[in-house]
Amino acid sequence: MQNMKADIVKKAQESLKKMRESKGTVSEFLEIMAQEVPDVFLHHLEVKDFAMHYTELDDDCKVLICLAVSAALGQEEMVESFAMSAKKHEIPYEQIVHAILLARFVKSSTVFAKSMEAIDLLREDTQQK
């Protein structure tokens, strides 16, 4: 059991090293995860690998989707990471901007849609008076 734990820790550290070499930097969150819960960190990498490779979408499209979702969720560190990935993939600036604008549109549309519940309640109150 101890050897298995040591192997997991070693594999997590090796994966972290490869990420640093490939990207130049690794998020603090991933650093902590690799140190504190290396098995979860390795599982995260497996899921990422599956998500990024088990699809018919081309790599540029996947990077743009990841960038747009990160922007919509307000995750600055991930926006920066996927922006660097977009640059590495040589995705044209205009496509990056369009992906971010689409994310902005979808996010603002969800605010409108979600606020309809409150508007309906206010309409009911107004109609009852």
VENMO-V523580 format. One line per field, one symbol per residue. burial: + if it has 9 or more other C-alpha atoms within 8 Angstrom, else -. A space follows every 50 residues. Layout:
burial: ???
This chain:
burial: -------++-+++--+--++-----+---+++++--++++++-------- -+-------+-+++++++++++--+--++--++-++----+---++--++ -+++--+----------------------
